[in-house]
Amino acid sequence: MSEVRDRLADTVTAVWTEVLGIDGIGPDDDFFDLGGDSLVATRLTAALEQRLGLAIDVLTVFDHPTIGELVTELEKAHGDRL
């Protein structure tokens, strides 16, 4: 993994841990299996936007429900700003 991807993955994991209140979340854990819903997705997206300084549509979490998938999508969509 690249340094940028590693930092992004660490940030996304930290936000998921804080918002979901679950330690030990891995890159393949599914947001919905961890108890995520639309309200939590909204909080998660807001926290990610604040930490990363990016505009992130809440649907991105629904379409990419694991940390690994979300990181890949954020790299594609915002790679030049990471």
N, C-alpha and C positions, 0 to 999 in steps of 0.2 A: 504494500500500500504506500501511497505517496504521503508526504508529510501533511499536505493540505487535507487529504482524505482522512488521515488519522486524527487530526485536530477536529475536523468536522464530525467524525464518528464519536469522538469523546464528548463533544458538546451536545450532540443529539442524545447520546446515552445519558448524560447528566440531566438534561431537561426531562427526558422520559422518567428517570428515576425520581426526580422532584415532583413532577406533576402526577404520576401514577402512585407514588409512595411505595415503590417496590425496588428493593436492592437486587443486584445480580442479573439485570436484564441483559440479554445477549443480542447479537445482531440479527438473529433469525426468529426471535420471539415476536409473536403477532400482537399488535396493538389491541385488537378486539378480544383475543384470548386472555390478555392481561387485565381485562375489565374496561377497556376504553370504549367510549361512546361519543356521540356528537358533541356533547357538552365538554367532555374531557379533550376531545380533538381541538375544540376552539381554544381552550386554555393552553394546550400544548403548542398550537400554532402561534399564539400570541407570545408565549415564552421564547420560542425559537426565533421569531421575528426580532424580538428585543435583543437577544443574545447575538444573533448573526447580522443584524442590521439589514435584513432582506424582507421583501414582501412574499409571503408564502400563503397560498390559497389553502383553506382548510381541507378541500377535497384531495389535496396532495397526500394527506395522511390516509384517507380512505383508499386511494388508488395505490399507495405504496406503504402497506401496514407493518412492515418490519423496519428496524433501524437500517439494516443493510440496503433495502430497497429505497428507503427515504434518502439516505446519504447519496446513493447513486443518482437519484432524481435531482436532488439539490445541486450536485456537481454539474449535471447536464444543464439545468436551468440557470444556474448562477455561478458557474465555474470561474468566470472572469472577475467576480466580486468576492471570491473567498480567499 
